[in-house]
Amino acid sequence: MRRIRFLMYRHRSRSTNRAFGLLLAFNAGAINAGGFLVLHAYTSHMTGFASQLVDSGVTGSRTLFLSALGAICAFTAGAAACAVLVSWARELRLRAIYAPPLLLEALLLLFFGIAGTVTLAWPTPFTVPMTVLLLSFIMGLQNAVGSKTSRGSIRTTHMTGNITDLGMELGKWAYLGLRRREQSPLVHCDPERVTRVAGLIAMFLLGGLVGALGFQRIGFICVVPLASLLLALSMPPIARERRRAAFCWMRQPAKPTEHH
């Protein structure tokens, strides 16, 4: 419980970052896989859209170009929103500086779960429905939160880096096994790194399974429990910050009255 309580706080530990990363990876997997069933596009990473942007420029497809540009712009805007909210929280000297962006993500997910069918009909200048832009914004926001909390060491919305890290560690173990050495001064295996990235991959896959089944059987409303979980994590720290600010204000000494 103590670890859960401090998930949003400025001062962090490896175990806190790991627990937070597993939660965000599950969330990203669910939204990414489930969203694909509805939108036929993966929104948790921008690699495909970046390639689509270039390919459409060569082929001259205006529709593909605008759709890729819209997704990339929305993802970028989400990451920028996270930076703004965290910077604002730092300026206010809040301890739970990551609660505001997570609260925003929860509210947007809640809106997506309740009004997702409606947003599919909203046209945009980017030739894709508002739903695609909304999910891209949410994933950009979450990716920035995970990156800032772990200083870039934990990636939650895309698994390319995690699978690469896992493959490198397995390669080191294989090399030492072939050389029949338990350790080497030039080759260092990191069991903690293997555990971290394997956990992130597993949670992303589990979230993808849950999201795909949820979207397939009950539709957009399946993300409401995910939004509720994020609300449950972000609201209590914000409430504590409000009480702490009120307490500090009450303890401030009154200014002396000037007599003329």
QUIFEN-V572787 format. One line per field, one symbol per residue. burial: # if it has 16 or more other ideal C-beta (glycine too) atoms within 10 Angstrom, else .. A space follows every 10 residues. Layout:
burial->???
//
This chain:
burial->.....####. .#...##### ########## ######.##. ######..#. .##..#.... ...####### ##.##..##. ##..##..#. ...#.##### ######.### ###..#..#. ...#.##### ########## ########## ..#######. .#..##..#. .#...#.... ........#. ...#.##### #.##..##.# ##.##....# .###.##..# #.##..##.# #......... ..........
//
